[in-house]
């Protein structure tokens, strides 16, 4: 945890919040040492997990900011692996991992926009066919209401995240979590509706599987999402630990939009805070010359005698009669550091917000949607090409992780 007088850069301050990540990077890339880190499956660890939404948000703020900037640092300094003494094959595979980390960072930074676009495209593809409207003929109106509600929630989160502790606005966060979960249920309902009317309803229709694969709705939604969650199941069974899928999967799905939207927005909006969140100082500080009495109440001494009041009034008149000389204010080191942290926060939040807004505006614009319909013909009304990109990118990253976990098990079995 950083002390209040920490004078490093804002980037370094946030990077060292994930001290384990940056420490691991420095160990592996230490010059000409060829040190290796290994996962010990038999090791046991325990943690003091948060038991409320506000504490959870505070904790994740530290973890997400620390992980993001530590990962960014490692990606920017990937070349150090080539001077670490590792063999060429290991350096090559570690560079592949750096590329994967860079892609994950990009999706993390644009997470709110991508999740909104996935929700928008899933709902739009479901209501585009008026003959099979999942909302009984009111699909376009429902879509407009839901998308506006989604954007309103993002606005509420942004406002609550600027200068407020989660403990002070916990009901707003809990409410947003619930509504986000319900909106995600609607998105899954739309996805299921689209799949139902995309696949054949007779056994004869399933004989020509090639034609089925060529249907965008089936290919992009079923195969991509199925591969993503199917690989989660595969990896859990491979490691003989599938039980969390039975106990946590529904909660995970319901809270997934909150994890992407609420946690990322709150984290970036509080980059200036480099404390440990729930482990920080909670006692009230002294306020100027006032004293803190019992139960945290502020005690201020006020004059009650008439003579003391008159003397104070004369002293104030004397002070006002003296012409003051304007002295140029000089910022102390602590004030400069505070200004630096807040300016860094502002610049990152502006970049974060503008990039996400630009992504949404471009891919939901009438120009892009018209281009998609013209380029894809009748299929353009079913599946948007950017939705295809999102789904396949997520499935690709899941496949990369599945390959990695499989190779780990293989190497473990042969004793490497």
Secondary structure, DSSP 8 states (H G I E B T S, - for coil): ---TT--S-HHHHHHGGGHHHHHHHHHHTSTTT-------TT---------SHHHHHHHHHHHHHHHHHHHHHHHHTGGGGGGS---HHHHHHHHHHHHHHHHHHHHHHTHHHHHHHHHHHHHHHHHS-GGG-TTTT-HHHHHHHHHHHHHHHHHHHHHHHSS--TTTSHHHHHHHHHHHHHHHHHHHHHHHHHHHHHS-SSTGGGS-HHHHHT-HIIIIIIIHHHHHHHHHHHHHHHTT--HHHHHHHHHHHHHHHHHHHHHHHHHHHTTT--S-GGGS--S----TT-EE-GGG-EE-----SHHHHHHHHHHHHHHHHS----------HHHHHHHHHHHHHHHHHHHHHHHHHHHHHHHTSHHHHHHHHHHHGGGGGT--HHHHHHHHHHHHHHHHHHHHHHHHHHHHHTT-
